[in-house]
C-alpha cells in the first residue's frame, strides 16, 4: 500500500448543481487489505471544500427505506459537507436552496455504497438527505462548521416543489424530518 498516487482533481466529478461534486475514491489493495483515502485537503480544496474541516460524524441507519433529511445550516454556520457510505448503500441527495442560484430548488441524487467508493461533496446553501437502500447503513460526514441548533434548517423531503424521486417506499422518518411544512411559493432561498 505504499507509493500510492495522491488524490488528483480527476477524482472529482461536477454535477448539474454548482458545487455539488461526486468524489470517486481509489482503493489500494494488497494481501493485507486495502486503503481508501476519505479526505486530502489539497484535492478537496480544488473541488470547493475550502474551509477547514472542523467536525466528523458517524451515523447508523438501521432500516432500509428510512429517509433522513433534508438538513442544512444557515449562515453564519453554513457548512460544506462530504458524505461517505462506509457500510451498506444509500441514495444520497443534495437540494440547491441558494437564493438566486440558476439551479434553485433542483436536486441531485447519487447512490453511495461501501462498494462504489463514491462520496458526495455538498456546498453551503444546499440541503442534504438520504434514503437507506439496505439495512444497517453507516455514514461518515465531514463538516466545515460545527452543528449549531439555532442555525439548523430542515426542508421536507416529500415537498412536491422539490419532487425528489426516492427509490424505495419510505419506511421511516423522524418527527423532526417529517414535521416541516411544505415550501411556500414565496420561499426565496438562503442568502449566503
C-alpha positions, 0 to 999 in steps of 0.5 A: 500500500505504499507509493500510492498516487495522491488524490488528483482533481480527476477524482472529482466529478461536477454535477448539474448543481454548482458545487455539488461534486461526486468524489470517486475514491481509489482503493489500494489493495494488497494481501493485507487489505486495502486503503481508501483515502476519505479526505486530502485537503489539497484535492478537496480544496480544488473541488470547493471544500475550502474551509477547514474541516472542523467536525466528523460524524458517524451515523447508523441507519438501521432500516432500509427505506428510512429517509433522513433529511433534508438538513442544512445550516444557515449562515453564519454556520453554513457548512460544506459537507462530504458524505461517505457510505462506509457500510451498506448503500444509500441514495444520497441527495443534495437540494440547491436552496441558494437564493438566486442560484440558476439551479434553485430548488433542483436536486441531485441524487447519487447512490453511495455504497461501501462498494462504489467508493463514491462520496458526495461533496455538498456546498453551503446553501444546499440541503442534504438527505438520504434514503437507506437502500439496505439495512444497517447503513453507516455514514461518515460526514465531514463538516466545515462548521460545527452543528449549531441548533439555532442555525439548523434548517430542515426542508421536507423531503416529500415537498412536491416543489422539490419532487425528489424521486426516492427509490424505495417506499419510505419506511421511516422518518423522524418527527423532526424530518417529517414535521416541516411544512411544505415550501411556500411559493414565496420561499426565496432561498438562503442568502449566503 
